[in-house]
């Protein structure tokens, strides 16, 4: 299937948000799923998976991607101009909100924020009786993708808490500092009836899962996706 680029914008260092329209495809995906994007690079067809960062509304989808200088597909994406097309397949994946919906903690690092943005934009209003907490960890403040949008959501939605944390904060930073593991344990507290969704690099995901199991959270309540 084909998708046509409408626009792209910088949302962090070497990170862009891409908006695509799909005239021949009705966006039929569940928030949290991903698409496989394919491009002809030299003599090879290169395929990479990207989580959909938008809710399943409108006439297309949005992706966010880091530029990997030595990579294949991300330089292709970053070279696209409005009107250019990509090939994609999907949607795929089971990293979606479990039913029945429980109070939930979302844990993300880097572009692992992508599926959670789609979930939050879809589910906050649909489940006003459920509490959602997002713990988002990056190195520097400029790496907090969608930070203004998420902060605004936290101000307007009583069932959403946004807790960004930095491992290399500058002096003016007044928020959380350190990795995502400790704020997640603190947000869980004594409760064991909460679902915890984790998305990020393998090392973080594996360590977070181990810590949650150690404190007695049922493994069925730990839902995760690794992107490396």
N, C-alpha and C positions, 0 to 999 in steps of 0.2 A: 504494500500500500504506500501511497505517496502523501507526504505532508509538506506544506509550503510555509517557509519562514515569514512571519509577519514582522517581528521585531526581536531585538536582543538588547540586553543592558547589563552593565557591570554591577554586580552585587557584592563583590569582594575581590581581594587580590587574585588576579588570574581566574576569576570565577564569573560566569555569566548565567543569566536567566533568559531562556529562549521561548518565544511564543510561536506556536505553529497552528495553522488552520488545516482542516482535513475535509475538503469538499465532498469526498466520496466515502467518508467513514464517520459514522456517528460515534462520538466518544462513549463507548460502552465498557467502562472499567470500574473497578472498585478502588477507592482511595487506598494507597499503599502498594499498588501493583506497578510493574515496570514494563517498558517497551524495549525491543531489540532494534537498534538502529544499524543499518548497513550502508557502507560507502565503498566505492571502487577506489582503492589507493594503489597506484601503480598497476601491477598486474593481478593484484589480489582483492578479494572482497573481504573487508574487515567489518566485524560485527561486535558491538558493545551494548551492554544493558544499562539503561538509565531509568531511575524511578520517576514516575510522573509526579510533578510537583503541584499540579492544579487539580481542582475538584472536577468531577465528571459532568460538567455543564458547558454550554456554549457549543462552538463549532470546531474544537480542536483540543490541544493539550499544551502543557508547558513542561520544559525540562530545565534542570540546572546542571552545569558541568564545570569541572576544573580543567584548565589548560595544562596538559602534560606535554612538555616541550619535546620529549623523545617519543611521545606516543604517536598513534596513527589516526584514530578517529577524532579525538578532541581538537587537534589542529584543523581538521576538516570542518568541524562544527563552528569553530571560531572564525573561519574564513568565509562563512556564509553571509550573504547579503539578503535583505528583504526581497522576496520573490523566488529565491532559490529553493530547491526541493531536496528532501531526503527520502530514503526508503525505510520503512519500519514494519515490524510485525508485533503482534501481541493483542491484548495485554497478557502478561504472565505473572505468576507469583501468588503466594498465600500469606504475605505479610500484610494482613488486613485486620481490622477491628473484630475481635471475637464476639460471638453472640452467646448468651445475652451480654449486653455491654455493661461492664463494671467500671467503677472508678479506676482510672488508669494513669500510670506514669510513663511518659515518653522520654527516652534517653538517647540523645544524638550527639555525634561529633562530626565536624566538617560537613560535607555534602550529605551525610546521613540525615540531615534535616529534611531532605526532599519529600520522602513519603509522609512525614509527620505534618508538613504544611498542608498537603492534600487532605489528610485525615482531619486536621483541625478545622479547615475551611468548610468541610462537609459535615462534621459531626458535632461541633460545639452547639449549634442551634438545634440540631436534631435530638440531642440528648441533654436538655437543660438540667435534668436531675442527676447527672453524673459529673464528677469532678475530674478534670484533666490537668495534669502537671507536666510541663516540658522542662527538662534539664538539658541544656545545650552547651557543650564544651568545645572551645577552640583555644588556640594559643593566644592570639591578639584580638583586641576589640574589633578591628576592621574585618576580622574573619567571621563575625557574627552575622551570617546570612539571614536576610529578611528581618533584621533586628527591629527596625522601626515598626514594621507591620505586626510582628509578634507582640511588641510592647503595647501597641494600640489595642490589640485583641485582649490582652490581659486587663486593660483598663476598662473595656466595654463589656466583657463577658465575665460574669460572676463565677462561672464554673471553670475558669481557666487561670492557672498560675504559670508564669514564665520565669525561669530561674537560669539565666546564662552564667557561665563560669569560665574564667580564663586561667590558663596555666602560666602565662607570661604577661600579667597585667602591668600597665603603666601606673604611675603614681596617682593619677587623677581617678582611677577606677575605684568605685565604691561598692561594686557587687561582689559576688562570690569569686574566690580564687582557688585554683587547684583543679584536679581531675573530676570527672562526673561521678565517680563511684560513691564518694562520701555524701554528697548532696542527695543522691538517690536513696541511700540507706536512711538518711535523716528524713526524707520526704515520706518514706514508707512507715517509719516509726514502728509502733507495735502492731500495726495492721498486717494481716496476711490474707485479706480478701480483696486485694488490689491486683490488677494485671499490670505487668511491666513489659513494655515494648522497647527493644534496644536495636539501634542501627548505627553502624560505624565500622571502623577497621577491626579486623579479627582479634587483635590483642585486647582491645577495650571490651569487645563483646564477650570474649571468653572469660575475662577477669570479672566482668560485671555479673555474668551468669553464676560463676563460682561463688561469689560473695553472697548473692541472693539465696542460693541453695544452702549455704552455711548458716544463714540466719533463719532457715526454716520455711522459705517461700516455696510453695508447691511448684515443681518444674512445669506443670501445665499452665501456670500463670506467667511464665517467662517466654515471651515471643520475641524472636530476634531475626535479624538479617545482616549478613556480613558482605561488604562490597570490595574485599581485596582477596 
